[in-house]
Amino acid sequence: MTKAISEANLAQYAKDLNNTPAHAALQKAVMNNGILKSAESIESQTKMTPTFSIDLETGAVANQKQSGRCWMFAALNTMRHSIQAQYKIKDFELSQNYTFFWDKFEKSNYFYENIIATADQATDSRKVAFLLTTPQQDGGQWDMLTALIDKYGIVPKSVMPETYSSSKSSELNATLNLKLRKDAVALRKLVNDGASADKVEETKNQFLSEVYRILAYTLGNPPTEFDFEYRDDDKNYHIDKGLTPKSFYAKYINWDLDQYQSLINAPTADKPYKHLYTVEMLGNVIGGREVRHFNLDIDDFKQAAIKQLEAGESVWFGSDVGKESDRQLGILDPAIYDEDGLFNTSFAMTKGERLDYAQSLMTHAMVLTGVDIVDGQPTKWKVENSWGDKVGTKGYFVASDAWFDEWVYQVVVNKKYLADDDQATIKAEYDKPTLLAPWDPMGALA
C-alpha cells in the first residue's frame, strides 16, 4: 500500500534538519560554493603527489578535444610509447582521425546488419529500441580498436591529421545518426515486405556509399599509400617511402594483438570470476575481432597491470572517471570529497551494487604509466589522460589505489602476465564465452 508524505512527516524532516550539528553553517557553505567544493579535502591533495616507484617515460599527453575518442587515444598512446622510445621521436602521435574514420564506417555497417537481423521485431522491442537510441557513437572498446587495426592498419598523425569534425564530433554524430535512423526505416520495410536478400544488400551498399561520402567530407580521405617522414631527437632526418597502413603497423609496431586480453573487475552475481564474457550487439567490424572480457577479482586484476608496468609497458584501462575525482587537480581518490560528512548521511554502495543499480559503469579510457609500490602493495597510480596538458600535472593524473579498487573496471594486458590456469580458461572459453545482454554495464563504451 502506498502512502503520501504527510504534514507530520514534513514537520519531522524539518526538525531533523534543525537538529543536525552545524546545519546552518553547512547550508550556507553548500549554497554559496556547491556540493563538491564544500566537501573537498585538502588531505587528499597532499597525499596524491605525482611520485611513483615505477614511472614510465611517455612524453607529452594527447588531446581528444570535444570528441569521445578516449578509448582510441588510450590504445594508440600505448603503441606510440614504444615508437617514441625505439625511434627517438619525442611526442610522436598516431592518427586518431584515421581510426576514427574507419570506426564510423564500420559501425554504420554494424548498425545496418543489426537492423536487418531484428527487422521482424517491433520498434519498441528492447533490442530495436536499444539500437535506435544511439545508432553509433564515438566510444568504443579495446577489442574494437584491434579489429580496426587488423583490417585497416594505422598511420602517423602527420599523414591523416585532425579535422574540425574529428576534434568536435557532435555535428558529425547528429548527421550520421539521422541518416542511419532514416536508412533503418527503409531496410526494415524491405525485409518486412519480403524483398530478396540481394535487394536488401544492394540497398545497404548504396547507404554505405553515402556514409563514406559523409565521412570523407568531414574527416578526409583515408590514405592507402604514404611516405613516413620525420626528424628524430638527435636531429637526424628519416624518410620511409611507399608505406601502406598495414605495412606501417607491421614495421613500426608489430604487436601480436591476439596476445592482449581485456580483463574486467565486475563483482556481480551474474558474472563469476575466472570466466570469459562477450556482449550481444557490441562491436564495429563485422567478421572482425569480437569483444572478450575475462573477469578477475581485484587483486589478480591489479597484479596483472603491475606486472606489465614492471616490464616497461603501459596499460590501457577503463574507469568511471567522473566519480570521486577532481579534473583540474588531476586527482582520483575517494577521499577527495567528504559528502557523507557534509550531509551527515551515507552514500556507500559496493562496486557490484553500483553496477547492478545503474550508479556506475565504464565512461572513460586512459593509460596507466606508473605505480607507487610501498611494502609490496600499490598505493597510487600514474595516469596518462587525453584531455591536453592544462589539467592535472601537464595532463597526467594521480589515482589512489582505493580509487582503483572502486572505479576501474577494465585493463588490457598481455596474456603472459596472467596465471597459467587463467590463460588456459581463456583459450578454452574463447569460442564459447558467456553472452551478456546488449545493455549490460560491461558493454559500456569508453
SULJOCOR-V21899 format. One record per residue. N is the residue number from 1. RES is the residue in one small letter. PSI is psi in radians with two decimals (* if undefined). NEAR is the number of other ideal C-beta (glycine too) atoms within 12 Angstrom. D_FIRST is the distance of its C-alpha to the first C-alpha in Angstrom with 1 decimal. Layout:
n: [N:N]
res: [RES:RES]
psi: [PSI:PSI]
near: [NEAR:NEAR]
d_first: [D_FIRST:D_FIRST]
This chain:
n: [1:2:3:4:5:6:7:8:9:10:11:12:13:14:15:16:17:18:19:20:21:22:23:24:25:26:27:28:29:30:31:32:33:34:35:36:37:38:39:40:41:42:43:44:45:46:47:48:49:50:51:52:53:54:55:56:57:58:59:60:61:62:63:64:65:66:67:68:69:70:71:72:73:74:75:76:77:78:79:80:81:82:83:84:85:86:87:88:89:90:91:92:93:94:95:96:97:98:99:100:101:102:103:104:105:106:107:108:109:110:111:112:113:114:115:116:117:118:119:120:121:122:123:124:125:126:127:128:129:130:131:132:133:134:135:136:137:138:139:140:141:142:143:144:145:146:147:148:149:150:151:152:153:154:155:156:157:158:159:160:161:162:163:164:165:166:167:168:169:170:171:172:173:174:175:176:177:178:179:180:181:182:183:184:185:186:187:188:189:190:191:192:193:194:195:196:197:198:199:200:201:202:203:204:205:206:207:208:209:210:211:212:213:214:215:216:217:218:219:220:221:222:223:224:225:226:227:228:229:230:231:232:233:234:235:236:237:238:239:240:241:242:243:244:245:246:247:248:249:250:251:252:253:254:255:256:257:258:259:260:261:262:263:264:265:266:267:268:269:270:271:272:273:274:275:276:277:278:279:280:281:282:283:284:285:286:287:288:289:290:291:292:293:294:295:296:297:298:299:300:301:302:303:304:305:306:307:308:309:310:311:312:313:314:315:316:317:318:319:320:321:322:323:324:325:326:327:328:329:330:331:332:333:334:335:336:337:338:339:340:341:342:343:344:345:346:347:348:349:350:351:352:353:354:355:356:357:358:359:360:361:362:363:364:365:366:367:368:369:370:371:372:373:374:375:376:377:378:379:380:381:382:383:384:385:386:387:388:389:390:391:392:393:394:395:396:397:398:399:400:401:402:403:404:405:406:407:408:409:410:411:412:413:414:415:416:417:418:419:420:421:422:423:424:425:426:427:428:429:430:431:432:433:434:435:436:437:438:439:440:441:442:443:444:445:446]
res: [m:t:k:a:i:s:e:a:n:l:a:q:y:a:k:d:l:n:n:t:p:a:h:a:a:l:q:k:a:v:m:n:n:g:i:l:k:s:a:e:s:i:e:s:q:t:k:m:t:p:t:f:s:i:d:l:e:t:g:a:v:a:n:q:k:q:s:g:r:c:w:m:f:a:a:l:n:t:m:r:h:s:i:q:a:q:y:k:i:k:d:f:e:l:s:q:n:y:t:f:f:w:d:k:f:e:k:s:n:y:f:y:e:n:i:i:a:t:a:d:q:a:t:d:s:r:k:v:a:f:l:l:t:t:p:q:q:d:g:g:q:w:d:m:l:t:a:l:i:d:k:y:g:i:v:p:k:s:v:m:p:e:t:y:s:s:s:k:s:s:e:l:n:a:t:l:n:l:k:l:r:k:d:a:v:a:l:r:k:l:v:n:d:g:a:s:a:d:k:v:e:e:t:k:n:q:f:l:s:e:v:y:r:i:l:a:y:t:l:g:n:p:p:t:e:f:d:f:e:y:r:d:d:d:k:n:y:h:i:d:k:g:l:t:p:k:s:f:y:a:k:y:i:n:w:d:l:d:q:y:q:s:l:i:n:a:p:t:a:d:k:p:y:k:h:l:y:t:v:e:m:l:g:n:v:i:g:g:r:e:v:r:h:f:n:l:d:i:d:d:f:k:q:a:a:i:k:q:l:e:a:g:e:s:v:w:f:g:s:d:v:g:k:e:s:d:r:q:l:g:i:l:d:p:a:i:y:d:e:d:g:l:f:n:t:s:f:a:m:t:k:g:e:r:l:d:y:a:q:s:l:m:t:h:a:m:v:l:t:g:v:d:i:v:d:g:q:p:t:k:w:k:v:e:n:s:w:g:d:k:v:g:t:k:g:y:f:v:a:s:d:a:w:f:d:e:w:v:y:q:v:v:v:n:k:k:y:l:a:d:d:d:q:a:t:i:k:a:e:y:d:k:p:t:l:l:a:p:w:d:p:m:g:a:l:a]
psi: [2.26:2.64:2.37:2.83:2.16:2.95:-0.61:-0.69:-0.83:-0.73:-0.69:-0.69:-0.75:-0.69:-0.74:-0.72:-0.84:-0.45:-0.10:2.22:2.32:0.50:-0.62:-0.77:-0.73:-0.68:-0.77:-0.73:-0.79:-0.70:-0.61:-0.51:-0.19:2.98:-0.89:-0.78:-0.63:-0.49:0.00:2.46:2.18:-0.57:-0.71:-0.70:-0.65:-0.50:-0.52:0.92:2.51:1.08:2.29:2.52:-0.54:2.03:1.83:2.48:1.96:-0.07:-2.90:2.59:2.77:3.10:1.94:-0.17:-2.39:1.04:2.86:0.72:0.44:-0.73:-0.63:-0.82:-0.81:-0.79:-0.80:-0.54:-0.72:-0.56:-0.63:-0.46:-0.74:-0.61:-0.79:-0.77:-0.80:-0.71:0.08:0.99:1.72:2.33:0.54:2.51:2.56:2.75:1.90:-0.43:-0.62:-0.87:-0.51:-0.78:-0.93:-0.52:-0.79:-0.73:-0.82:-0.64:-0.57:-0.81:-0.68:-0.73:-0.83:-0.79:-0.69:-0.61:-0.75:-0.74:-0.45:0.29:-0.39:-0.08:2.63:2.70:-0.36:0.15:2.69:-0.67:-0.79:-0.73:-0.67:-0.79:-0.75:-0.38:-0.77:1.56:-0.68:2.79:3.11:-0.50:2.89:-2.98:2.78:-0.84:-0.49:-0.63:-0.71:-0.57:-0.68:-0.76:-0.73:-0.66:-0.66:-0.14:-2.90:2.92:2.79:2.70:-0.55:-0.42:-0.59:1.48:3.10:2.69:3.07:-0.81:-0.38:-0.60:-0.34:1.52:0.00:-0.71:-0.77:-0.78:-0.73:-0.76:-0.80:-0.70:-0.58:-0.83:-0.77:-0.70:-0.72:-0.76:-0.52:-0.64:-0.83:-0.76:-0.74:-0.66:-0.74:-0.85:-0.81:-0.32:0.02:0.37:2.67:2.76:-0.63:-0.70:-0.72:-0.76:-0.72:-0.75:-0.76:-0.72:-0.61:-0.72:-0.72:-0.59:-0.67:-0.65:-0.76:-0.73:-0.75:-0.78:-0.66:-0.69:-0.63:-0.60:-0.25:3.01:2.20:2.28:2.56:-0.44:2.47:2.92:2.36:1.94:2.24:2.82:2.19:3.13:-0.29:0.19:0.27:2.38:2.44:2.52:2.31:1.96:2.69:0.55:2.67:2.86:-0.64:-0.68:-0.56:-0.80:-0.80:-0.62:-0.72:-0.28:-1.16:0.65:2.49:1.64:-0.36:-0.33:-0.13:2.26:2.31:2.16:2.46:2.69:1.69:1.58:1.12:2.68:-0.49:-0.02:1.37:2.53:2.78:0.65:2.78:2.44:2.63:2.99:2.24:2.40:0.51:2.04:-3.01:-0.85:1.95:2.21:-0.04:-2.95:2.35:2.75:2.28:2.05:2.29:2.09:2.21:2.67:2.82:-0.60:-0.85:-0.64:-0.86:-0.67:-0.63:-0.74:-0.72:-0.74:-0.69:-0.68:-0.73:-0.52:-0.01:0.27:2.29:2.92:2.13:2.37:2.71:2.45:3.04:1.44:-0.41:-0.16:2.29:0.89:2.68:1.86:-0.79:-0.75:-0.40:0.65:2.27:1.85:2.25:-0.39:0.02:-0.52:2.30:1.30:-0.53:-0.84:-0.68:-0.78:0.04:0.86:-3.08:2.25:0.22:2.30:2.64:2.86:-0.74:-0.71:-0.68:-0.66:-0.78:-0.53:0.40:0.49:-0.32:2.72:2.98:2.25:-0.25:2.43:2.45:-2.92:2.27:2.14:0.10:2.89:2.55:2.00:2.10:2.15:0.69:0.02:2.48:2.42:-0.53:2.80:2.48:2.29:2.15:2.04:-3.13:0.71:0.38:3.10:0.19:0.01:2.72:-2.58:1.60:0.67:-0.17:2.47:2.84:2.18:2.24:2.74:-0.57:-0.65:-0.73:-0.81:-0.72:-0.58:-0.08:2.20:-0.31:2.41:2.71:2.14:2.79:2.39:-0.39:-0.28:0.08:2.74:2.65:-0.70:-0.54:-0.71:-0.70:-0.69:-0.76:-0.78:-0.73:-0.60:-0.01:-0.70:-0.04:0.99:2.79:2.27:2.15:2.70:2.68:-0.56:0.18:2.48:-0.41:-0.05:0.10:2.52:2.25:*]
near: [3:4:7:9:11:10:10:12:13:13:13:14:15:14:13:15:19:14:13:19:14:18:20:14:14:23:19:12:20:21:14:12:15:14:20:23:20:23:27:28:27:17:15:28:21:14:25:38:19:26:18:30:21:29:26:31:21:38:28:23:34:39:29:35:26:20:36:33:45:41:46:46:45:47:44:45:46:43:41:37:38:27:33:29:22:18:24:20:29:21:24:33:37:42:41:44:43:42:45:52:40:41:48:46:36:35:42:42:34:36:39:39:31:32:39:32:22:28:30:15:21:14:22:12:16:18:23:28:18:26:36:28:21:24:35:43:31:37:36:45:41:43:41:45:48:42:32:43:40:28:27:31:35:48:40:37:32:23:29:32:21:29:27:19:30:38:28:22:35:20:21:36:31:20:25:39:29:20:30:38:27:21:35:35:21:27:39:31:20:27:27:19:14:12:20:12:15:11:19:28:20:17:28:34:19:20:34:30:19:25:37:25:19:29:35:22:19:31:37:22:21:31:29:18:19:28:19:33:16:27:17:19:17:12:11:12:11:20:15:20:13:14:25:23:33:23:22:34:32:18:20:30:31:19:27:16:32:18:20:33:41:48:46:49:38:42:29:26:13:20:33:18:26:26:27:35:39:33:33:25:33:37:34:44:31:25:14:25:29:30:41:40:43:45:40:38:24:29:19:25:39:33:28:38:45:32:28:35:39:24:18:21:34:42:50:49:50:46:42:32:36:18:31:36:38:30:22:19:26:35:38:43:37:29:29:35:31:26:26:18:19:28:22:19:13:11:20:13:18:18:34:24:19:25:32:21:14:14:20:32:32:41:25:41:45:50:47:50:38:36:37:29:24:15:8:11:18:34:30:36:46:44:52:47:42:40:31:22:20:16:27:30:27:21:32:42:42:41:50:34:32:26:36:43:28:32:38:45:44:47:47:47:40:29:28:19:30:31:23:12:14:29:24:16:27:33:21:16:24:25:11:15:29:25:24:29:20:28:21:31:37:42:34:35:37:41]
d_first: [0.0:3.8:6.6:10.2:13.2:15.0:18.7:18.7:17.2:19.9:22.5:21.7:21.9:25.2:26.4:25.7:27.7:30.6:30.7:31.1:34.8:37.0:34.1:36.3:39.0:36.5:34.9:38.4:39.3:36.3:36.6:40.4:40.5:37.3:35.1:37.6:40.7:39.2:38.0:41.3:43.2:47.0:47.3:45.9:48.6:51.4:50.4:50.0:53.8:55.0:57.3:57.0:59.0:58.8:59.2:60.3:62.4:60.7:62.0:60.3:56.8:56.1:53.9:51.5:51.1:48.5:47.7:45.3:48.1:47.5:47.4:50.7:52.3:51.3:52.7:55.9:56.3:56.4:59.2:61.1:61.4:63.7:65.8:66.2:67.5:69.7:71.3:71.2:69.4:67.5:64.2:64.6:61.6:60.8:59.7:56.0:56.7:58.3:55.4:53.1:55.0:54.8:51.2:50.3:52.5:51.2:47.6:48.3:49.7:46.8:44.4:46.6:46.7:43.0:42.5:45.1:43.5:40.0:41.5:40.1:36.5:34.6:34.6:30.8:30.9:29.9:33.5:35.2:32.7:33.4:37.2:37.1:35.0:38.1:41.1:43.0:43.0:45.3:43.5:44.5:45.1:48.2:48.7:48.6:51.4:53.5:53.1:54.6:57.4:58.3:58.7:60.0:61.3:61.1:63.5:64.4:62.8:66.2:66.4:63.2:62.1:58.9:58.5:56.3:53.6:53.6:53.1:50.7:48.9:46.3:48.6:49.6:46.0:44.9:48.0:47.8:44.1:44.8:47.6:45.7:42.8:45.4:47.3:44.1:44.0:47.6:47.3:44.2:46.0:49.2:47.4:45.4:48.6:50.4:52.7:54.9:54.1:57.4:56.2:52.9:54.7:57.3:54.7:52.9:56.2:56.9:53.6:54.5:57.9:56.2:53.8:57.0:58.6:55.6:55.7:59.5:59.4:56.8:57.6:61.2:63.0:62.4:65.8:67.4:70.5:71.3:73.4:71.9:73.8:73.3:75.1:74.2:73.9:77.6:78.4:79.6:79.0:77.5:77.0:75.8:76.5:75.1:71.7:68.8:65.2:65.2:68.6:67.6:64.6:66.8:69.5:67.7:64.4:64.6:61.5:60.6:57.0:56.2:56.5:53.7:50.2:46.8:44.9:41.3:39.2:35.7:34.1:31.2:30.5:31.5:34.9:37.0:39.9:43.4:42.6:43.3:40.8:41.1:38.8:38.7:40.2:41.2:44.9:47.7:50.9:50.7:52.7:52.8:51.4:47.7:45.2:45.2:43.2:43.9:41.2:42.5:41.2:41.9:45.1:46.8:45.5:47.2:50.3:51.0:50.9:53.1:55.7:56.1:56.5:59.1:61.0:61.2:58.8:55.8:52.3:49.9:46.3:42.9:40.3:37.5:40.1:38.0:36.1:37.6:40.9:43.3:45.1:48.0:48.8:48.2:46.2:43.4:42.0:38.6:40.3:41.3:38.3:36.5:33.2:31.5:34.1:33.9:30.2:29.9:27.2:27.3:27.2:28.4:27.5:29.8:31.9:30.1:26.6:28.0:29.3:26.2:23.8:26.2:27.4:31.0:33.6:37.4:38.5:42.1:45.2:48.0:50.9:51.4:55.0:55.1:53.5:54.4:54.9:55.2:56.0:55.1:51.6:50.5:49.5:49.4:50.1:52.2:50.6:52.5:50.3:51.3:50.5:54.1:55.9:54.5:51.4:51.5:55.0:56.8:53.8:53.1:49.9:49.3:46.3:45.6:45.1:41.7:40.8:42.3:40.1:36.8:37.6:40.4:39.3:42.6:46.3:49.2:52.1:55.1:54.4:57.4:55.3:52.8:53.3:55.3:52.4:50.1:52.8:53.2:49.5:49.5:52.5:51.2:47.8:49.1:49.3:46.0:43.5:39.8:38.4:35.4:33.3:34.7:31.8:32.1:32.7:36.1:37.0:36.8:40.1:41.9]
